[in-house]
Amino acid sequence: MAAVGLLVLMPIATLIGIAAEGDAEIWPHLIRNVLPTSIVDTLALLGGIALVAGSMGITSAWLVTAHRFPGRGVLVWLLPLPLAVPTYITAYIYVEIFDSAGLVQMALRNFMGWQSRADYWFPEIRSLYGCILVMSAVLYPYVYIAARAMFLTQSASMLEVARVLGVSRLKLFRVIALPLARPALAVGLSLALLEALNDIGASEYLGVRTLTVSVYNTWLNRGSLPGAAQIACVMLALVVALILIERHGRRDRRYATSAKRSRVVHPAPLSGGRAIVATVLCAIPVFLGFVLPIGFLAREILRGSLFSQFDGEFLEHLLTTIGLSVAATLAVLALAALLVSAARMSKSSLTRSALFVAGLGYTVPGTVLALGLMTPLVKIDGLIGRLWNSFTGERLGLLLMGTAGGIIIAYVLRFLSIATGSLSAGLDRVSPSLEDAARTLGASRREMVWRIQIPLMRPALASAALLIFVDCLKELPATLLLRPLNTETLATQVYTYAARGRFEDGSLAALVIVLISLLPVIQLVRSAEARPKVADTSSAS
């Protein structure tokens, strides 16, 4: 348990050490020339995403939960699907569509007879506002899923009493439903903002100089590892601030409903203009975050006959991507099951602390994590090499740094908290009396884990596996910085095409990423949507 906690803290401690060992002249340069712009852009980006993605997620979640309108049954399934589309792919697509040389502006110039950009005004997609729109269109499902889950579990009787007292539906949402959903909204928003902070492909391509982009440029383009580490420490401070804000948003915000009155809210029908407005408001996020990217990728593949790219090299990149994702997912699940089971049985402060530390990995952006892992991985490789040489007299190459092993370690550290959180929540629903009965019958700890806890955690394990696999599949920053030479995943292949100004040639790789990610997301939606139906049936009977 302690080893897992030390493993998670290792890159953070290394990062701080590298920053402290840097030249004293670097910090003043960063304060004058780098940090002001990067901090302002990062805070503006996060604030804009919180506003836009939060509005999209909350509005659509409330509409499909509390009302019936045309298309609602389909939209309930479509609204979470942008989770399958990485932010960087969406950014590349939006530039191809809305930039000055893109499809929309070319069509406008041809239709109106304009000769150049000087003849008209069009919003600039390569801007802070464009980045906010692009990332919000992909990240709003984090808020939507959290908000819808909370709205579905709110007591119908509480809302019906408010309606009887003459409260309008708008006021009911604003005064009752929204405050009760505040803890879930804080979690959903924090996840969306952490994902935005982790992004490097979208913000770099759209010209927004965030702290993540500054870390990448300072490290690789300017060759200053200490300078990059110092910027990364500022990012960590921002991450800590986000966590504190999220905890503040959830403080003392608990409520309980009677188990005997588990009846959920029944959607009220809308008609006329209100129904049309509700349909449009829910359809806009789906169009921006899913339909438009998928449609563009399909168009480019058919238009450019890109199916010919599906050759041996492409298959190798695909297998590398799936192999890394599967290996990391299995490692995360095994480690998380060990941590959660140990914490469940021991109840000691050490195991609880290790479980808490294991959850910190997701808060560390991939760029920062990769930077912090470099030195430890090199030292571990050196130690293993010396031991091998002393026993065999032969030299041993790198096992972790610059290999698939280093990428898998980064994935495990980053996504371990997803599994520990899901498994902990799953076990918390199990009555301790069941485990007490097993102990009374003489079951050992190993038997407790394999015959009781693991079977009971299977639904949580399945959900965590789907989420982790999708996140590993889409992860770009850590993969980009830790990948072996001449090794490509689908994500790095798309990034390489975009960096060369030929994103359309990477449309096949981008679409494959989305399609593979789509299957786990659909399964998660199916599991989430099945729960309310069970509650309704039981209450009706």
C-alpha positions as CSV (number, residue, x, y, z in Angstrom):
1,M,0.0,0.0,0.0
2,A,2.7,2.4,0.9
3,A,4.6,1.5,-2.3
4,V,1.6,2.6,-4.4
5,G,1.4,5.9,-2.6
6,L,5.1,6.5,-3.1
7,L,4.8,5.6,-6.8
8,V,2.1,8.2,-7.3
9,L,4.1,10.9,-5.3
10,M,7.4,10.0,-7.1
11,P,6.8,12.1,-10.3
12,I,5.5,15.1,-8.2
13,A,8.5,15.0,-5.9
14,T,10.9,14.6,-8.8
15,L,9.3,17.6,-10.6
16,I,9.7,19.8,-7.5
17,G,13.4,18.7,-7.2
18,I,14.1,19.5,-10.9
19,A,12.5,22.9,-10.5
20,A,14.5,23.7,-7.4
21,E,17.8,22.7,-9.0
22,G,17.2,25.0,-12.0
23,D,19.3,28.1,-12.7
24,A,18.2,31.0,-10.6
25,E,17.9,33.2,-13.7
26,I,15.2,31.0,-15.2
27,W,12.5,32.0,-12.7
28,P,12.7,35.8,-13.3
29,H,12.6,35.2,-17.1
30,L,9.5,33.0,-16.7
31,I,7.8,35.6,-14.5
32,R,8.4,38.4,-17.0
33,N,7.9,36.6,-20.3
34,V,6.0,33.3,-19.9
35,L,3.9,33.0,-16.9
36,P,1.7,36.1,-17.1
37,T,0.3,35.2,-20.6
38,S,0.1,31.5,-19.8
39,I,-1.7,32.0,-16.5
40,V,-4.2,34.5,-17.9
41,D,-4.9,32.3,-20.9
42,T,-5.3,29.2,-18.7
43,L,-7.6,30.9,-16.2
44,A,-9.7,32.5,-19.0
45,L,-10.0,29.1,-20.8
46,L,-11.0,27.3,-17.6
47,G,-13.5,30.0,-16.7
48,G,-15.0,30.0,-20.2
49,I,-15.3,26.2,-20.2
50,A,-16.9,26.2,-16.8
51,L,-19.5,28.7,-18.0
52,V,-20.2,27.2,-21.5
53,A,-19.8,23.4,-20.7
54,G,-21.6,23.9,-17.4
55,S,-24.6,25.6,-19.1
56,M,-24.7,22.9,-21.8
57,G,-24.5,20.0,-19.4
58,I,-26.9,21.4,-16.7
59,T,-29.6,22.6,-19.2
60,S,-29.7,19.5,-21.3
61,A,-29.7,17.2,-18.2
62,W,-32.6,19.0,-16.7
63,L,-34.6,19.2,-19.9
64,V,-34.4,15.4,-20.7
65,T,-35.0,14.5,-17.0
66,A,-37.9,16.7,-16.2
67,H,-39.7,17.1,-19.6
68,R,-41.0,15.2,-22.5
69,F,-40.5,16.8,-26.0
70,P,-39.9,15.6,-29.6
71,G,-36.6,13.7,-29.9
72,R,-36.1,13.3,-26.2
73,G,-35.7,9.5,-26.3
74,V,-32.9,9.8,-28.9
75,L,-31.2,12.8,-27.3
76,V,-30.9,11.0,-24.0
77,W,-28.6,8.5,-25.7
78,L,-26.8,11.0,-27.9
79,L,-25.9,13.7,-25.3
80,P,-23.1,11.7,-23.6
81,L,-21.5,10.6,-26.9
82,P,-19.1,13.5,-27.3
83,L,-17.0,11.8,-24.6
84,A,-15.8,9.5,-27.3
85,V,-14.3,12.4,-29.3
86,P,-10.9,13.7,-28.1
87,T,-10.6,17.5,-27.7
88,Y,-7.6,17.7,-30.1
89,I,-9.5,15.9,-32.9
90,T,-12.4,18.3,-32.5
91,A,-10.1,21.3,-32.6
92,Y,-8.5,20.0,-35.9
93,I,-11.9,19.5,-37.4
94,Y,-13.2,22.9,-36.4
95,V,-10.2,24.6,-38.0
96,E,-10.7,22.7,-41.2
97,I,-14.4,23.8,-41.2
98,F,-14.3,27.3,-39.9
99,D,-10.8,28.7,-40.6
100,S,-10.3,31.3,-43.4
101,A,-9.4,28.4,-45.8
102,G,-12.1,26.2,-44.4
103,L,-15.3,24.9,-45.8
104,V,-17.7,27.5,-44.3
105,Q,-15.8,30.6,-45.3
106,M,-14.9,29.3,-48.7
107,A,-18.6,28.7,-49.3
108,L,-19.5,32.2,-48.1
109,R,-16.9,33.8,-50.4
110,N,-18.2,31.9,-53.4
111,F,-21.8,32.6,-52.6
112,M,-21.4,36.3,-51.8
113,G,-18.7,37.1,-54.3
114,W,-16.2,38.2,-51.7
115,Q,-12.5,38.2,-52.7
116,S,-10.7,38.1,-49.4
117,R,-11.1,38.3,-45.6
118,A,-11.0,42.1,-45.8
119,D,-14.4,42.1,-47.4
120,Y,-16.3,40.5,-44.5
121,W,-16.1,39.6,-40.8
122,F,-16.1,36.0,-39.5
123,P,-15.4,34.8,-35.9
124,E,-11.8,33.5,-35.6
125,I,-11.7,29.9,-34.6
126,R,-8.0,30.0,-33.7
127,S,-8.6,32.1,-30.6
128,L,-9.4,31.8,-27.0
129,Y,-13.1,32.0,-27.7
130,G,-12.8,29.3,-30.3
131,C,-10.9,27.1,-28.0
132,I,-13.6,27.5,-25.3
133,L,-16.3,26.6,-27.7
134,V,-14.4,23.5,-29.1
135,M,-13.5,22.1,-25.7
136,S,-16.9,22.8,-24.2
137,A,-18.6,20.9,-27.0
138,V,-16.6,17.8,-26.0
139,L,-16.3,18.2,-22.2
140,Y,-19.9,19.1,-21.3
141,P,-20.9,15.4,-20.9
142,Y,-18.9,15.3,-17.7
143,V,-21.4,17.8,-16.3
144,Y,-24.4,16.3,-18.1
145,I,-23.8,12.8,-16.7
146,A,-23.2,14.0,-13.1
147,A,-26.2,16.4,-13.3
148,R,-28.6,13.9,-14.8
149,A,-27.7,11.2,-12.3
150,M,-28.5,13.6,-9.5
151,F,-31.7,14.9,-11.0
152,L,-32.9,11.3,-11.5
153,T,-32.3,10.5,-7.8
154,Q,-34.1,13.5,-6.5
155,S,-37.4,12.7,-4.7
156,A,-40.4,13.3,-6.9
157,S,-42.5,14.1,-3.8
158,M,-40.3,17.0,-2.9
159,L,-40.7,18.6,-6.3
160,E,-44.4,17.9,-6.5
161,V,-45.0,19.7,-3.2
162,A,-43.2,22.7,-4.6
163,R,-45.5,22.5,-7.7
164,V,-48.6,22.3,-5.5
165,L,-47.5,25.4,-3.7
166,G,-47.5,27.3,-7.0
167,V,-43.8,27.3,-7.8
168,S,-43.1,27.6,-11.6
169,R,-40.9,25.0,-13.3
170,L,-38.1,27.5,-13.9
171,K,-38.1,28.5,-10.2
172,L,-38.3,24.9,-9.1
173,F,-35.2,24.2,-11.2
174,R,-33.4,27.2,-9.9
175,V,-34.4,27.0,-6.2
176,I,-34.7,23.3,-5.5
177,A,-33.3,21.0,-8.2
178,L,-30.1,22.9,-8.9
179,P,-29.0,23.5,-5.3
180,L,-29.6,19.8,-4.5
181,A,-27.4,18.8,-7.5
182,R,-24.6,21.1,-6.4
183,P,-22.3,18.3,-5.1
184,A,-22.5,16.4,-8.4
185,L,-22.1,19.5,-10.5
186,A,-18.9,20.4,-8.6
187,V,-17.5,17.0,-9.4
188,G,-18.6,17.1,-13.0
189,L,-17.2,20.6,-13.6
190,S,-13.9,19.7,-11.9
191,L,-13.4,16.7,-14.1
192,A,-14.1,18.8,-17.2
193,L,-11.6,21.5,-16.1
194,L,-9.0,18.9,-15.2
195,E,-9.4,17.4,-18.7
196,A,-9.1,20.9,-20.2
197,L,-5.9,21.5,-18.2
198,N,-4.5,18.2,-19.4
199,D,-5.1,19.1,-23.1
200,I,-2.2,20.1,-25.3
201,G,-3.3,19.3,-28.8
202,A,-6.4,21.6,-29.0
203,S,-5.0,24.6,-27.1
204,E,-1.7,24.5,-29.0
205,Y,-3.4,24.2,-32.4
206,L,-5.9,26.9,-31.7
207,G,-3.2,29.4,-30.6
208,V,-4.0,29.5,-26.8
209,R,-0.8,29.6,-24.8
210,T,-1.9,27.6,-21.7
211,L,0.5,26.5,-19.0
212,T,0.4,23.0,-20.6
213,V,1.6,24.3,-23.9
214,S,4.3,26.4,-22.2
215,V,5.6,23.3,-20.4
216,Y,5.8,21.5,-23.7
217,N,7.4,24.3,-25.6
218,T,9.9,25.2,-22.8
219,W,11.0,21.6,-22.5
220,L,11.2,20.3,-26.0
221,N,11.5,23.5,-28.2
222,R,13.7,25.5,-25.9
223,G,15.6,22.7,-24.3
224,S,15.0,23.9,-20.7
225,L,14.0,21.0,-18.4
226,P,14.2,23.1,-15.2
227,G,12.2,25.9,-16.8
228,A,9.5,23.4,-17.8
229,A,9.5,21.9,-14.3
230,Q,9.0,25.4,-12.8
231,I,6.0,26.1,-15.0
232,A,4.7,22.6,-14.2
233,C,4.8,23.4,-10.5
234,V,2.6,26.5,-11.2
235,M,0.2,24.1,-12.9
236,L,0.2,21.8,-9.9
237,A,-0.7,24.9,-7.7
238,L,-3.6,25.6,-10.1
239,V,-4.7,21.9,-9.9
240,V,-4.7,22.1,-6.1
241,A,-6.8,25.2,-6.3
242,L,-9.3,23.4,-8.5
243,I,-9.5,20.5,-6.1
244,L,-10.1,22.9,-3.1
245,I,-12.8,24.7,-5.1
246,E,-14.5,21.4,-5.9
247,R,-14.3,20.3,-2.2
248,H,-15.7,23.7,-1.2
249,G,-18.6,23.2,-3.7
250,R,-19.5,19.9,-2.0
251,R,-19.0,20.9,1.6
252,D,-21.9,20.1,3.9
253,R,-24.2,19.5,0.8
254,R,-25.8,16.2,1.7
255,Y,-29.4,15.2,1.8
256,A,-31.2,11.9,2.2
257,T,-34.4,10.5,0.9
258,S,-36.5,7.8,2.4
259,A,-35.9,4.3,1.0
260,K,-39.7,3.8,1.0
261,R,-40.2,6.9,-1.2
262,S,-37.7,6.1,-4.0
263,R,-40.1,7.3,-6.7
264,V,-38.2,9.5,-9.3
265,V,-39.4,12.5,-11.2
266,H,-41.8,11.8,-14.1
267,P,-41.1,14.0,-17.2
268,A,-43.8,16.6,-17.8
269,P,-44.9,17.0,-21.5
270,L,-44.0,20.2,-23.3
271,S,-45.9,21.4,-26.4
272,G,-45.7,24.1,-29.0
273,G,-42.8,26.5,-29.0
274,R,-41.5,25.3,-25.6
275,A,-41.1,21.8,-27.0
276,I,-39.2,23.1,-30.1
277,V,-36.9,25.2,-27.9
278,A,-36.2,22.2,-25.6
279,T,-35.3,20.0,-28.6
280,V,-33.1,22.7,-30.1
281,L,-31.3,23.3,-26.8
282,C,-30.5,19.6,-26.4
283,A,-29.6,19.1,-30.1
284,I,-27.1,21.9,-30.3
285,P,-24.5,20.2,-28.0
286,V,-24.9,16.9,-29.8
287,F,-24.4,18.6,-33.1
288,L,-21.4,20.6,-32.0
289,G,-19.6,17.8,-30.1
290,F,-20.5,14.7,-32.0
291,V,-22.5,15.0,-35.3
292,L,-20.2,17.6,-36.8
293,P,-16.9,15.9,-36.1
294,I,-18.2,12.5,-37.2
295,G,-19.7,13.9,-40.3
296,F,-16.5,15.7,-41.3
297,L,-14.3,12.7,-40.7
298,A,-16.6,10.4,-42.8
299,R,-16.6,13.0,-45.6
300,E,-12.8,13.3,-45.7
301,I,-12.4,9.6,-45.7
302,L,-14.8,9.1,-48.6
303,R,-13.6,12.1,-50.4
304,G,-9.9,11.3,-50.2
305,S,-10.3,7.5,-50.5
306,L,-8.4,7.1,-47.2
307,F,-9.4,3.5,-46.7
308,S,-6.3,2.7,-48.7
309,Q,-4.3,3.8,-45.6
310,F,-5.6,0.8,-43.8
311,D,-2.4,-1.1,-44.5
312,G,0.2,-3.0,-42.4
313,E,1.6,0.2,-40.9
314,F,-1.8,1.5,-39.9
315,L,-2.7,-1.9,-38.4
316,E,0.6,-1.8,-36.4
317,H,-0.3,1.7,-35.0
318,L,-3.8,0.4,-34.1
319,L,-2.5,-2.7,-32.3
320,T,0.0,-0.6,-30.4
321,T,-2.8,1.8,-29.3
322,I,-5.1,-1.0,-28.2
323,G,-2.3,-3.0,-26.6
324,L,-1.1,-0.1,-24.5
325,S,-4.7,0.7,-23.5
326,V,-5.6,-2.9,-22.6
327,A,-2.3,-3.4,-20.6
328,A,-2.8,-0.2,-18.7
329,T,-6.4,-1.0,-18.0
330,L,-5.7,-4.4,-16.6
331,A,-2.8,-3.1,-14.5
332,V,-5.0,-0.3,-13.1
333,L,-7.9,-2.7,-12.2
334,A,-5.5,-5.1,-10.5
335,L,-3.8,-2.4,-8.5
336,A,-7.1,-0.7,-7.6
337,A,-8.7,-4.0,-6.5
338,L,-5.7,-4.6,-4.2
339,L,-5.9,-1.1,-2.7
340,V,-9.6,-1.0,-2.2
341,S,-9.8,-4.5,-0.7
342,A,-6.9,-3.8,1.7
343,A,-8.4,-0.5,2.8
344,R,-11.8,-2.2,3.3
345,M,-10.3,-5.0,5.5
346,S,-7.6,-3.2,7.5
347,K,-9.3,0.2,8.3
348,S,-5.9,1.6,9.2
349,S,-4.9,5.2,8.6
350,L,-2.0,4.0,6.4
351,T,-4.3,2.2,3.9
352,R,-6.7,5.1,3.9
353,S,-3.8,7.5,3.2
354,A,-2.5,5.3,0.4
355,L,-5.9,5.2,-1.1
356,F,-6.2,8.9,-1.0
357,V,-2.7,9.4,-2.5
358,A,-3.6,7.0,-5.3
359,G,-6.4,9.3,-6.3
360,L,-4.1,12.2,-6.9
361,G,-2.8,10.9,-10.2
362,Y,-5.8,12.0,-12.2
363,T,-5.3,15.6,-11.0
364,V,-1.8,15.7,-12.5
365,P,-1.9,16.7,-16.2
366,G,-0.2,14.2,-18.6
367,T,2.5,16.7,-19.6
368,V,3.4,17.3,-15.9
369,L,3.3,13.5,-15.2
370,A,5.6,12.7,-18.1
371,L,8.0,15.4,-17.1
372,G,8.1,14.1,-13.5
373,L,8.6,10.4,-14.6
374,M,11.6,10.9,-16.8
375,T,14.3,11.1,-14.1
376,P,12.9,8.2,-11.9
377,L,12.5,5.9,-14.9
378,V,16.1,6.6,-16.1
379,K,17.4,5.9,-12.5
380,I,15.4,2.7,-12.3
381,D,16.7,1.6,-15.7
382,G,20.2,2.4,-14.5
383,L,19.8,0.3,-11.3
384,I,18.3,-2.6,-13.2
385,G,21.1,-2.4,-15.7
386,R,23.8,-2.4,-13.1
387,L,22.3,-5.4,-11.3
388,W,22.0,-7.3,-14.6
389,N,25.5,-6.5,-15.5
390,S,26.8,-7.7,-12.1
391,F,25.1,-11.1,-12.5
392,T,25.5,-11.8,-16.2
393,G,28.3,-9.5,-17.3
394,E,26.1,-8.2,-20.1
395,R,24.6,-4.8,-20.8
396,L,20.9,-4.4,-20.6
397,G,19.0,-1.8,-22.6
398,L,16.3,0.5,-21.4
399,L,13.3,-1.3,-19.9
400,L,11.1,1.7,-18.9
401,M,12.3,5.0,-20.2
402,G,11.5,5.4,-23.9
403,T,9.6,2.1,-24.0
404,A,6.0,0.9,-23.8
405,G,6.6,0.3,-20.1
406,G,7.1,4.0,-19.4
407,I,3.8,4.8,-21.2
408,I,1.9,2.1,-19.3
409,I,3.3,3.4,-16.0
410,A,2.1,6.9,-16.8
411,Y,-1.4,5.6,-17.8
412,V,-1.6,3.7,-14.5
413,L,-0.6,6.6,-12.3
414,R,-2.9,9.0,-14.2
415,F,-6.1,6.8,-14.3
416,L,-5.7,4.8,-11.1
417,S,-8.1,7.1,-9.2
418,I,-10.9,6.3,-11.7
419,A,-10.8,2.7,-10.7
420,T,-10.3,3.2,-6.9
421,G,-13.2,5.6,-6.8
422,S,-15.5,3.3,-8.7
423,L,-14.6,0.2,-6.7
424,S,-14.8,2.0,-3.4
425,A,-18.3,3.2,-4.3
426,G,-19.2,-0.3,-5.3
427,L,-18.0,-1.9,-2.1
428,D,-19.6,0.8,0.0
429,R,-23.0,-0.4,-1.1
430,V,-22.2,-3.9,0.4
431,S,-23.4,-4.5,3.9
432,P,-20.4,-5.2,6.3
433,S,-22.6,-8.0,7.9
434,L,-21.9,-10.1,4.8
435,E,-18.2,-9.9,5.3
436,D,-18.6,-10.5,9.1
437,A,-20.6,-13.7,8.3
438,A,-17.8,-14.9,6.1
439,R,-15.2,-14.3,8.8
440,T,-17.4,-16.1,11.3
441,L,-17.4,-19.1,8.9
442,G,-13.6,-19.1,8.9
443,A,-12.9,-17.4,5.6
444,S,-9.4,-16.1,5.1
445,R,-8.5,-12.7,3.8
446,R,-7.7,-14.2,0.4
447,E,-11.0,-16.0,0.3
448,M,-12.8,-12.8,1.3
449,V,-11.3,-11.0,-1.7
450,W,-11.8,-13.7,-4.3
451,R,-15.1,-15.2,-3.3
452,I,-16.9,-12.1,-1.9
453,Q,-15.4,-8.7,-2.8
454,I,-14.3,-9.4,-6.4
455,P,-17.7,-10.8,-7.4
456,L,-19.5,-7.9,-5.8
457,M,-17.2,-5.5,-7.5
458,R,-17.8,-6.9,-11.0
459,P,-20.2,-4.1,-12.1
460,A,-17.9,-1.4,-10.8
461,L,-14.9,-3.2,-12.4
462,A,-16.7,-3.2,-15.7
463,S,-17.6,0.4,-15.6
464,A,-14.1,1.4,-14.5
465,A,-12.5,-0.7,-17.2
466,L,-14.6,1.0,-19.9
467,L,-13.7,4.5,-18.7
468,I,-10.0,3.8,-18.3
469,F,-9.8,2.1,-21.7
470,V,-11.4,5.2,-23.4
471,D,-9.1,7.6,-21.5
472,C,-6.0,5.6,-22.4
473,L,-7.1,5.4,-26.0
474,K,-7.4,9.2,-26.2
475,E,-4.5,10.2,-24.0
476,L,-2.1,12.4,-26.0
477,P,0.3,14.5,-23.8
478,A,1.9,11.6,-21.8
479,T,2.0,9.4,-24.9
480,L,3.6,12.1,-27.0
481,L,6.4,12.7,-24.6
482,L,7.2,9.2,-23.4
483,R,6.7,7.1,-26.5
484,P,9.6,5.1,-27.9
485,L,11.3,6.4,-31.1
486,N,9.6,5.4,-34.3
487,T,6.5,4.3,-32.4
488,E,3.2,5.8,-33.1
489,T,-0.3,5.4,-31.6
490,L,-3.4,6.6,-33.4
491,A,-3.4,9.7,-31.2
492,T,0.2,10.7,-32.0
493,Q,-0.4,9.9,-35.6
494,V,-3.3,12.3,-35.8
495,Y,-1.2,14.9,-33.9
496,T,1.7,14.5,-36.4
497,Y,-0.6,15.0,-39.4
498,A,-2.1,18.1,-37.8
499,A,1.3,19.5,-37.0
500,R,2.3,19.2,-40.6
501,G,-0.8,21.0,-41.7
502,R,-2.4,17.8,-43.3
503,F,-5.0,16.8,-40.7
504,E,-7.3,15.6,-43.4
505,D,-4.8,12.8,-44.1
506,G,-5.2,11.6,-40.5
507,S,-9.0,11.4,-40.7
508,L,-9.0,7.6,-40.8
509,A,-7.0,7.4,-37.6
510,A,-9.2,10.0,-35.9
511,L,-12.4,8.2,-36.9
512,V,-11.1,4.9,-35.7
513,I,-10.2,6.5,-32.3
514,V,-13.8,7.8,-32.0
515,L,-15.4,4.6,-33.1
516,I,-13.4,2.4,-30.7
517,S,-14.2,4.9,-27.9
518,L,-17.9,5.0,-28.8
519,L,-18.6,1.4,-27.9
520,P,-17.6,1.7,-24.2
521,V,-19.4,5.1,-23.9
522,I,-22.6,3.6,-25.3
523,Q,-22.3,0.7,-22.8
524,L,-21.9,3.2,-20.0
525,V,-24.9,5.2,-21.1
526,R,-27.0,1.9,-21.3
527,S,-26.0,1.0,-17.7
528,A,-26.8,4.5,-16.4
529,E,-30.2,4.7,-18.2
530,A,-31.2,1.3,-17.0
531,R,-31.2,2.3,-13.3
532,P,-34.1,4.8,-13.4
533,K,-36.3,2.3,-15.2
534,V,-35.9,-0.2,-12.4
535,A,-36.8,2.4,-9.8
536,D,-39.9,3.4,-11.7
537,T,-41.1,-0.2,-12.0
538,S,-40.6,-1.0,-8.4
539,S,-42.4,2.1,-7.4
540,A,-45.3,1.5,-9.7
541,S,-45.8,-2.0,-8.4
